[in-house]
Amino acid sequence: MAPKPIKKNIYWVGYIDWDRRVFDSLIPTPHGTTYNSYLIKGSEKSVLIETVDFGKEDYLIKTLQMAGIENLDYIIANHAEQDHTGSLPKILDAYPKAKVVTNSKCKDLLQSFLMLPEEKFIVVKDNDEISLGDKTIQFMIAPWVHWPDTMFTYLKEDKILFTCDFLGSHYATSQLFVLDEREVYLSAKRYYAEIMMPFRTNVVKHLQRIENLQIEIIAPSHGPLYNDPSLIIEAYKDWSSDSVKNQVIIPYVSMHGSTKAMVEYLSEVLSKKGVEVKPFNLEIADAGELLMSLVDAATVVVGASAMLVGPHPLAYNATYLLNAVRPKTKFISIIGSYGWGCNTVEVLKAMITNIKAEIIEPVYIKGYPKEEDFRSLDKLADEIYNKHKELGCR
């Protein structure tokens, strides 16, 4: 794959993974992804910012050779996760004079993951700089977006911010910069929901930190680059803010139709009140689509059939995921049906300790919903509607 010029003597040298459909053995990636590696040729020294995933190292070495690189002085590791560094040992074999430049936390992880020797590292601190001659690199320690070792790299003269996973997207494209803004926006939102949403307070903090930087290009570790940085920065400001929309998300599983009947009824009543409803049948739902819907929603209602004496495993897993990603949801409730005695409501309520949301009284019934059960769902719909109205949701 040929190097792609970004600016004079700055190149994208990464790998486009068109076929990747699952990330971290969990996250669907319907549009594939890219592993972005960047080459900077200074007047005195050359540097590679990040490498590519394990198994793709031969492509990276060939691309560097096509760029005329016989020696590398530095390889910057913004983050230790293997999709960023899996090829690092072989790149170091190909360029044995290169030093790995990173922060102390990342160094510790790299030594654990890749067993790199101590003498290969140069450890930098926040705001440290390295000169390449006519270009200057500044390091910004930016923990918990999404690992404790994350840092950003800023190329001062060219005003390029290399943001690691921050502001990225799982989106395979041969285009260097964003062209289809709508498509990339949705992929970036999915990426935010799956990876960044649990660290929303840190997202806000790091957005504030880069606000005063002069940035012409944002170059993340995944997905296309932004030559209009405001596109992704403003999106992140919106997603990480405290504001929510007049939406109810209903992830549900229904073994024999009773819970589904409750979901359909509640959805209809809420829709008539002007509330946007998004039900997700957990038997077939795309986990990424579900998580993306949680970014903005004011309310989540978990629909759970009982299995044995507890919640169905699909409802259990969805609730676990909901708690793990910590959306800014303001209200949560539970609806569903059981055949004999169960503790579904108690189990699910105990699982959502990470979310600062008000629990609205669940509607959990025996068997198929009867008239009094539909009236209880009417009451739940009224309460959701009124609470959204009080918040000023639109």
Secondary structure, DSSP 4 states (H G I P E B T S, - for coil): ---EEEETTEEE--EEETT--EETTTEE-TT-EEE--EEEE-SS-EEEE----TT-HHHHHHHHHHTT-S--SEEE-S--SHHHHTTHHHHHHHSTT-EEEE-HHHHHHHHHHH---GGGEEE--TT-EEE-SS-EEEEEE--SSSSTT-EEEEETTTTEEEEETTT------S-SB---HHHHHHHHHHHIIIIIGGGHHHHHHHHHHHTTS--SEEEESSS-BBSSTHHHHHHHHHHHSS--EEEEEEEEE-SSSHHHHHHHHHHHHHHHTT-EEEEEETTT--HHHHHHHHTTEEEEEEEE-EETTEE-HHHHHHHHHHHHH-----EEEEEEEESS---HHHHHHHT-TT---EEPPPEEEESS--HHHHHHHHHHHHHHHHHHHHHT--
